Amino acid sequence: MDIRAAGEPASIPSAFLDLVECPTVAALTTIMPDGSPQTSVVWCDFDGTFVRVNTMRGFRKEKNMRANPRVTLLCFDPARPLRSLEIRGVVQEMTEEGALEHLDGLSLKYTGLAPYFGRCIPEEFRATETPVLCRIRPTRVVVLDCEEAR
C-alpha cells in the first residue's frame, strides 16, 4: 500500500516505525554503474526526518550512492513476516562527521556491543575503514500488513 498522496512528501506511518528502528532486518539497494541493483544488509535508524544508514568510505554501496542517490530500503521483522516496510528515497547527505558515533550507537542497539571498532569488529580495522553516515529522505513509502487480515 502506497501511503503518499500525489505531490506530498513521503512519511513513515507510526505503526511501522518499529521496522525502521533496530533491531530488524534491513536491506539497502543501490544502483551499480551498469544500472543493475546491488543489495546489502544494513543497520538503520530513523531520526524523524531521515532514515540513517552507515557504510565505509570506498565500499561499493558508498560509491553507488555518490554516483546515484536513489535507493530503496526494505525493512522487516523475521518474527512477524507478514509485515514489511519499503522506503524508496534519495540520499540527501553523506558525511564522515558524526558517522563513528552513529555507528557505535547502531552497534549497541543491534549487538549490545560498543564501540564498533574493538567490540564488534577487530580494533585494527579502525586504521583502514572510515565510517560514512548516509541520510536518506523518503520519497515513497510502501507498507504491507497482512497480520490484520488473518
Residue frames as a rotation matrix with the C-alpha (Angstrom) as fourth column:
MET 1
0.582 0.813 0.000 0.00
0.813 -0.582 0.000 0.00
0.000 0.000 -1.000 0.00
ASP 2
-0.487 -0.691 0.534 1.46
0.670 -0.688 -0.279 3.37
0.560 0.222 0.798 -1.04
ILE 3
0.132 0.564 -0.815 0.71
0.961 -0.276 -0.035 5.88
-0.245 -0.779 -0.578 1.70
ARG 4
-0.682 -0.452 -0.575 1.86
0.316 -0.891 0.325 9.01
-0.660 0.040 0.750 -0.16
ALA 5
0.568 0.822 0.031 -0.69
0.483 -0.303 -0.821 11.23
-0.666 0.482 -0.570 -1.84
ALA 6
0.332 -0.433 0.838 0.41
0.895 -0.137 -0.425 12.82
0.299 0.891 0.341 -5.10
GLY 7
0.266 -0.330 0.906 2.79
0.126 -0.920 -0.372 15.72
0.956 0.213 -0.203 -4.52
GLU 8
0.855 0.058 0.516 3.18
-0.483 -0.273 0.832 15.14
0.189 -0.960 -0.205 -0.77
PRO 9
-0.276 -0.961 -0.003 6.47
-0.852 0.247 -0.461 14.16
0.444 -0.124 -0.887 0.87
ALA 10
0.193 0.309 -0.931 6.53
0.003 0.949 0.315 10.56
0.981 -0.063 0.183 1.99
SER 11
-0.135 -0.216 0.967 6.21
-0.961 -0.211 -0.181 9.75
0.243 -0.953 -0.179 5.66
ILE 12
-0.731 -0.165 -0.662 6.50
-0.039 0.979 -0.201 6.54
0.681 -0.121 -0.722 7.61
PRO 13
0.346 0.928 0.139 3.31
-0.277 -0.041 0.960 5.54
0.897 -0.370 0.243 9.43
SER 14
-0.067 -0.375 0.924 3.75
-0.976 -0.167 -0.139 5.39
0.207 -0.912 -0.355 13.19
ALA 15
0.743 0.422 0.520 2.52
-0.540 0.836 0.093 1.76
-0.396 -0.350 0.849 13.20
PHE 16
0.900 -0.435 0.037 5.58
0.354 0.679 -0.643 0.85
0.254 0.592 0.765 11.09
LEU 17
0.592 -0.708 0.385 8.29
-0.690 -0.692 -0.213 2.92
0.417 -0.139 -0.898 12.81
ASP 18
0.554 -0.381 0.740 9.40
-0.474 0.586 0.657 -0.21
-0.684 -0.715 0.144 14.67
LEU 19
0.795 -0.208 0.571 10.53
0.508 0.742 -0.438 -1.66
-0.332 0.638 0.695 11.33
VAL 20
0.610 -0.603 0.514 12.92
0.204 -0.508 -0.837 1.21
0.766 0.615 -0.186 10.62
GLU 21
0.360 -0.512 0.779 14.35
-0.917 -0.348 0.195 1.16
0.171 -0.785 -0.595 14.12
CYS 22
-0.369 -0.593 -0.716 16.73
-0.434 0.791 -0.432 -1.59
0.822 0.151 -0.549 15.05
PRO 23
-0.663 -0.748 0.021 16.96
-0.505 0.468 0.726 -4.45
-0.553 0.470 -0.688 15.53
THR 24
0.641 0.731 0.234 15.06
-0.222 0.468 -0.855 -5.56
-0.735 0.496 0.462 12.46
VAL 25
-0.164 -0.637 0.753 16.35
0.733 0.433 0.525 -6.83
-0.660 0.638 0.396 9.16
ALA 26
0.638 0.305 -0.707 17.04
-0.188 -0.828 -0.528 -4.09
-0.747 0.470 -0.471 6.64
ALA 27
-0.042 -0.605 0.795 18.35
0.833 0.418 0.362 -4.43
-0.552 0.678 0.486 3.09
LEU 28
0.262 0.002 -0.965 19.57
-0.237 -0.969 -0.067 -1.38
-0.935 0.246 -0.253 1.17
THR 29
0.300 -0.127 0.945 19.51
0.863 0.459 -0.213 -1.46
-0.407 0.880 0.247 -2.61
THR 30
0.084 -0.381 -0.921 21.69
-0.264 -0.900 0.348 0.93
-0.961 0.214 -0.176 -4.59
ILE 31
0.965 0.262 0.019 22.32
-0.027 0.172 -0.985 1.23
-0.261 0.950 0.173 -8.32
MET 32
0.159 -0.938 0.308 25.56
0.583 0.341 0.738 -0.10
-0.797 0.063 0.600 -9.82
PRO 33
-0.421 -0.404 -0.812 27.36
-0.340 -0.759 0.555 1.87
-0.841 0.510 0.182 -12.57
ASP 34
-0.999 0.044 -0.022 25.90
-0.002 0.409 0.913 -0.52
0.049 0.912 -0.408 -15.17
GLY 35
-0.413 0.903 0.115 22.36
-0.766 -0.413 0.493 0.12
0.493 0.116 0.863 -13.87
SER 36
-0.064 0.379 -0.923 21.96
0.206 0.910 0.360 -3.20
0.976 -0.167 -0.136 -12.09
PRO 37
0.711 0.380 0.591 20.82
-0.469 -0.370 0.802 -3.32
0.523 -0.848 -0.085 -8.46
GLN 38
-0.421 -0.785 -0.454 23.18
0.095 0.460 -0.883 -4.06
0.902 -0.414 -0.119 -5.57
THR 39
0.611 0.732 0.301 21.70
-0.313 -0.125 0.941 -5.01
0.727 -0.669 0.153 -2.20
SER 40
-0.578 -0.788 -0.214 23.40
0.023 0.247 -0.969 -5.09
0.816 -0.565 -0.125 1.20
VAL 41
0.429 0.588 -0.685 22.13
0.758 0.178 0.627 -5.90
0.491 -0.789 -0.370 4.66
VAL 42
-0.457 -0.541 0.706 22.48
0.079 -0.815 -0.574 -2.74
0.886 -0.207 0.415 6.76
TRP 43
-0.361 0.353 -0.863 21.76
0.910 -0.067 -0.409 -1.40
-0.202 -0.933 -0.297 10.22
CYS 44
-0.494 0.245 0.834 19.46
0.339 -0.830 0.444 1.60
0.801 0.502 0.327 10.18
ASP 45
-0.447 0.507 -0.737 17.52
0.773 -0.196 -0.603 4.02
-0.450 -0.840 -0.304 12.32
PHE 46
0.028 0.577 0.816 15.18
0.758 -0.545 0.359 6.95
0.652 0.608 -0.453 11.81
ASP 47
-0.809 -0.431 -0.400 15.69
0.588 -0.601 -0.541 10.45
-0.007 -0.673 0.740 13.22
GLY 48
-0.105 0.866 -0.489 12.16
0.442 -0.400 -0.803 11.65
-0.891 -0.300 -0.341 12.49
THR 49
0.454 0.178 -0.873 13.10
-0.608 -0.655 -0.450 13.07
-0.652 0.735 -0.189 9.10
PHE 50
0.115 -0.555 -0.824 15.79
-0.926 0.240 -0.291 10.86
0.360 0.796 -0.486 7.59
VAL 51
0.997 -0.073 0.037 16.45
0.061 0.966 0.252 7.15
-0.054 -0.249 0.967 7.57
ARG 52
0.406 -0.914 0.024 20.11
-0.913 -0.404 0.052 6.81
-0.038 -0.044 -0.998 8.54
VAL 53
0.965 -0.262 -0.004 22.49
0.260 0.962 -0.082 4.06
0.026 0.078 0.997 7.49
ASN 54
0.442 -0.894 -0.076 26.22
-0.615 -0.364 0.699 3.73
-0.653 -0.263 -0.711 7.85
THR 55
0.947 -0.309 0.088 28.76
0.285 0.680 -0.675 2.44
0.149 0.665 0.732 5.36
MET 56
0.293 -0.916 -0.274 32.51
0.434 -0.128 0.892 2.72
-0.852 -0.380 0.361 4.94
ARG 57
0.413 -0.255 -0.875 34.38
-0.677 -0.728 -0.107 5.05
-0.609 0.637 -0.473 2.62
GLY 58
-0.511 -0.668 -0.541 35.24
-0.846 0.278 0.455 3.24
-0.154 0.690 -0.707 -0.59
PHE 59
-0.580 0.386 0.717 32.71
0.146 0.915 -0.375 0.43
-0.802 -0.113 -0.587 -0.18
ARG 60
-0.833 0.260 0.489 30.63
0.536 0.162 0.828 -0.37
0.136 0.952 -0.274 -3.25
LYS 61
0.169 0.983 -0.071 27.38
0.977 -0.158 0.140 0.96
0.126 -0.093 -0.988 -1.74
GLU 62
0.162 -0.189 -0.969 29.09
0.408 -0.881 0.240 4.23
-0.898 -0.434 -0.065 -0.78
LYS 63
-0.847 -0.515 -0.129 30.35
0.064 -0.341 0.938 4.68
-0.527 0.786 0.322 -4.34
ASN 64
-0.575 0.704 0.417 26.94
0.772 0.299 0.560 3.77
0.270 0.644 -0.715 -5.75
MET 65
0.357 0.773 -0.525 25.10
0.895 -0.443 -0.043 6.30
-0.266 -0.454 -0.850 -3.55
ARG 66
-0.191 -0.489 -0.851 27.53
0.144 -0.871 0.469 9.08
-0.971 -0.033 0.237 -4.50
ALA 67
-0.973 -0.219 0.073 27.02
0.085 -0.047 0.995 8.34
-0.214 0.975 0.065 -8.20
ASN 68
-0.443 0.897 -0.006 23.24
-0.056 -0.021 0.998 7.81
0.895 0.442 0.059 -7.97
PRO 69
-0.883 -0.028 0.468 21.50
-0.450 -0.229 -0.863 8.83
0.131 -0.973 0.190 -4.75
ARG 70
0.151 0.985 -0.088 18.28
-0.910 0.173 0.377 6.90
0.386 0.023 0.922 -5.43
VAL 71
-0.892 -0.447 -0.070 17.95
-0.359 0.793 -0.493 3.94
0.276 -0.414 -0.867 -3.05
THR 72
0.314 0.938 -0.146 15.42
-0.492 0.292 0.820 1.50
0.812 -0.186 0.554 -1.65
LEU 73
-0.800 -0.453 0.392 15.42
-0.562 0.339 -0.755 0.18
0.209 -0.824 -0.526 1.89
LEU 74
0.169 0.822 -0.543 13.35
-0.297 0.568 0.767 -2.90
0.940 0.032 0.340 2.75
CYS 75
-0.719 -0.344 0.604 12.75
-0.649 0.022 -0.760 -3.47
0.248 -0.939 -0.239 6.47
PHE 76
0.338 0.846 -0.413 11.03
-0.431 0.529 0.731 -6.41
0.837 -0.069 0.543 8.14
ASP 77
-0.151 -0.266 0.952 10.92
-0.975 0.200 -0.098 -8.28
-0.164 -0.943 -0.289 11.40
PRO 78
-0.669 -0.167 -0.724 11.57
-0.442 0.873 0.207 -12.02
0.597 0.459 -0.657 10.94
ALA 79
-0.935 0.354 -0.018 9.34
0.208 0.506 -0.837 -12.72
-0.287 -0.787 -0.546 13.95
ARG 80
0.056 0.966 -0.252 6.45
0.085 -0.256 -0.963 -11.03
-0.995 0.032 -0.096 12.11
PRO 81
-0.733 -0.566 0.378 6.93
0.360 0.150 0.921 -11.99
-0.578 0.811 0.094 8.44
LEU 82
-0.050 0.792 0.608 3.56
0.998 0.026 0.048 -10.64
0.023 0.610 -0.792 7.30
ARG 83
0.873 0.224 -0.434 4.60
0.273 -0.961 0.053 -7.02
-0.405 -0.165 -0.900 7.97
SER 84
-0.106 -0.942 0.319 7.13
0.971 -0.030 0.236 -5.08
-0.212 0.335 0.918 5.93
LEU 85
0.682 0.175 -0.710 8.17
0.132 -0.984 -0.116 -1.55
-0.719 -0.014 -0.695 5.12
GLU 86
0.058 -0.642 0.764 9.69
0.998 0.068 -0.018 -0.42
-0.041 0.764 0.644 1.83
ILE 87
0.552 0.012 -0.834 11.23
0.170 -0.981 0.098 3.04
-0.817 -0.196 -0.543 1.73
ARG 88
0.258 -0.476 0.841 12.26
0.943 -0.067 -0.327 4.47
0.212 0.877 0.432 -1.60
GLY 89
0.812 0.038 -0.582 14.30
0.317 -0.866 0.387 7.58
-0.489 -0.499 -0.715 -1.21
VAL 90
0.644 -0.630 0.434 17.12
0.196 -0.413 -0.889 9.89
0.740 0.657 -0.143 -2.09
VAL 91
0.153 -0.695 -0.703 20.39
0.988 0.083 0.132 10.14
-0.033 -0.714 0.699 -0.20
GLN 92
0.916 0.271 0.297 20.44
0.277 -0.961 0.022 13.77
0.291 0.062 -0.955 0.93
GLU 93
0.531 -0.763 0.368 23.77
-0.826 -0.564 0.021 13.73
0.191 -0.315 -0.930 2.72
MET 94
0.761 -0.469 -0.448 26.82
0.481 0.871 -0.094 11.54
0.435 -0.144 0.889 3.11
THR 95
0.496 -0.552 0.671 29.24
-0.606 -0.773 -0.188 12.68
0.622 -0.314 -0.717 5.78
GLU 96
-0.132 -0.628 -0.767 32.04
0.409 0.670 -0.619 11.38
0.903 -0.395 0.169 7.95
GLU 97
-0.744 -0.100 0.661 31.11
-0.448 -0.659 -0.604 13.92
0.496 -0.745 0.445 10.62
GLY 98
-0.162 0.673 0.722 29.27
-0.955 0.079 -0.288 12.09
-0.250 -0.736 0.629 13.41
ALA 99
0.289 0.308 -0.906 29.44
-0.705 0.709 0.016 8.81
0.647 0.635 0.422 11.48
LEU 100
-0.604 -0.580 -0.546 31.50
-0.056 0.715 -0.697 6.92
0.795 -0.390 -0.465 14.04
GLU 101
-0.861 0.346 0.373 29.23
-0.448 -0.166 -0.879 7.97
-0.242 -0.923 0.298 16.90
HIS 102
0.136 0.942 -0.307 26.19
-0.988 0.106 -0.111 6.91
-0.072 0.318 0.945 14.86
LEU 103
0.080 -0.191 -0.978 27.83
-0.444 0.872 -0.206 3.58
0.892 0.451 -0.015 14.05
ASP 104
-0.911 -0.410 -0.048 28.67
-0.118 0.370 -0.922 2.99
0.395 -0.834 -0.385 17.71
GLY 105
-0.496 0.812 0.309 25.01
-0.758 -0.231 -0.610 3.66
-0.424 -0.537 0.730 18.59
LEU 106
0.370 0.606 -0.704 23.77
-0.871 0.489 -0.037 1.24
0.322 0.628 0.709 15.94
SER 107
-0.372 -0.623 -0.688 26.29
-0.277 0.782 -0.559 -1.34
0.886 -0.017 -0.464 17.10
LEU 108
-0.940 0.048 0.338 24.99
-0.333 0.090 -0.939 -1.09
-0.075 -0.995 -0.069 20.65
LYS 109
-0.082 0.996 0.020 21.35
-0.907 -0.066 -0.416 -1.38
-0.414 -0.052 0.909 19.53
TYR 110
0.455 0.291 -0.842 21.90
-0.767 0.609 -0.205 -4.29
0.453 0.738 0.500 17.14
THR 111
0.110 -0.536 -0.837 24.52
0.028 0.844 -0.536 -6.32
0.994 0.036 0.108 19.01
GLY 112
0.959 0.207 -0.193 24.65
0.206 -0.041 0.978 -4.95
0.195 -0.977 -0.082 22.53
LEU 113
0.239 -0.955 -0.175 28.33
0.892 0.144 0.428 -4.17
-0.383 -0.258 0.887 21.93
ALA 114
0.849 -0.131 0.511 30.04
0.166 -0.853 -0.494 -0.80
0.501 0.504 -0.703 21.56
PRO 115
0.074 0.074 -0.995 32.22
-0.684 -0.722 -0.104 0.71
-0.725 0.688 -0.003 20.34
TYR 116
0.918 0.336 -0.212 32.00
-0.367 0.513 -0.776 -0.79
-0.152 0.790 0.594 16.86
PHE 117
0.347 -0.880 -0.324 35.77
-0.290 0.228 -0.930 -0.89
0.892 0.417 -0.176 16.37
GLY 118
-0.625 -0.673 0.395 37.17
-0.624 0.127 -0.771 -3.11
0.468 -0.729 -0.499 19.08
ARG 119
-0.497 0.511 0.701 33.95
-0.542 0.448 -0.711 -4.78
-0.677 -0.734 0.054 20.23
CYS 120
0.641 0.766 0.060 32.01
-0.383 0.387 -0.839 -5.71
-0.665 0.514 0.541 17.06
ILE 121
0.888 -0.461 0.008 34.94
0.214 0.396 -0.893 -5.93
0.408 0.794 0.450 14.69
PRO 122
0.276 -0.859 -0.431 38.66
0.960 0.223 0.170 -6.00
-0.050 -0.461 0.886 15.45
GLU 123
0.568 -0.104 -0.816 40.20
0.282 -0.907 0.312 -2.70
-0.773 -0.408 -0.486 16.55
GLU 124
-0.468 -0.883 0.043 42.78
0.342 -0.136 0.930 -2.80
-0.815 0.450 0.365 13.73
PHE 125
-0.124 0.496 0.859 40.02
0.990 0.007 0.139 -2.05
0.063 0.868 -0.492 11.17
ARG 126
0.664 0.353 -0.659 39.79
0.487 -0.873 0.022 1.48
-0.568 -0.335 -0.752 12.63
ALA 127
-0.177 -0.857 -0.484 43.03
-0.015 -0.489 0.872 2.27
-0.984 0.162 0.074 10.77
THR 128
-0.932 -0.257 0.257 41.69
0.208 0.204 0.957 1.20
-0.299 0.945 -0.137 7.36
GLU 129
-0.321 0.897 0.303 37.93
0.853 0.135 0.503 1.86
0.411 0.420 -0.809 7.46
THR 130
-0.994 0.045 -0.097 36.26
-0.006 -0.930 -0.369 5.25
-0.107 -0.366 0.925 7.72
PRO 131
-0.355 0.934 0.052 32.54
0.803 0.332 -0.495 5.32
-0.480 -0.134 -0.867 8.58
VAL 132
-0.965 0.209 0.159 30.20
-0.066 -0.779 0.624 7.38
0.254 0.591 0.765 6.41
LEU 133
-0.523 0.842 -0.130 26.78
0.316 0.050 -0.947 8.42
-0.791 -0.537 -0.292 7.71
CYS 134
-0.926 0.283 0.249 24.12
0.212 -0.156 0.965 8.46
0.312 0.946 0.085 4.99
ARG 135
-0.574 0.787 -0.225 20.85
-0.067 -0.319 -0.945 10.37
-0.816 -0.528 0.236 5.46
ILE 136
-0.885 0.335 0.324 18.04
0.437 0.354 0.827 9.17
0.162 0.873 -0.460 3.20
ARG 137
-0.656 0.733 -0.182 14.93
-0.597 -0.651 -0.468 11.28
-0.462 -0.198 0.864 2.58
PRO 138
-0.515 0.531 0.672 11.94
0.508 0.821 -0.259 9.01
-0.690 0.208 -0.693 1.96
THR 139
-0.822 0.281 -0.495 10.15
-0.541 -0.655 0.528 9.79
-0.176 0.702 0.690 -1.33
ARG 140
0.073 0.857 -0.509 7.79
-0.699 0.409 0.587 6.83
0.712 0.313 0.629 -1.34
VAL 141
-0.728 -0.203 0.655 6.76
-0.649 0.514 -0.562 4.52
-0.222 -0.834 -0.506 1.47
VAL 142
0.006 0.694 -0.720 5.04
-0.617 0.569 0.544 1.19
0.787 0.441 0.431 0.88
VAL 143
-0.557 -0.125 0.821 3.77
-0.797 0.361 -0.485 -0.86
-0.235 -0.924 -0.301 3.80
LEU 144
-0.191 0.505 -0.842 2.43
-0.336 0.772 0.539 -4.38
0.922 0.386 0.022 3.96
ASP 145
-0.742 0.033 0.669 0.48
-0.651 0.200 -0.732 -5.68
-0.158 -0.979 -0.127 6.93
CYS 146
-0.259 0.629 -0.733 -1.28
-0.438 0.600 0.670 -8.96
0.861 0.494 0.120 6.31
GLU 147
-0.944 -0.092 -0.317 -1.42
0.230 0.505 -0.832 -9.80
0.236 -0.858 -0.456 10.02
GLU 148
-0.682 0.731 -0.032 -4.65
-0.518 -0.514 -0.684 -7.82
-0.516 -0.450 0.729 10.35
ALA 149
-0.158 0.631 -0.759 -6.24
-0.929 0.165 0.331 -9.89
0.334 0.758 0.561 7.58
ARG 150
-0.735 -0.171 -0.656 -5.77
-0.065 0.981 -0.184 -13.13
0.675 -0.092 -0.732 9.49
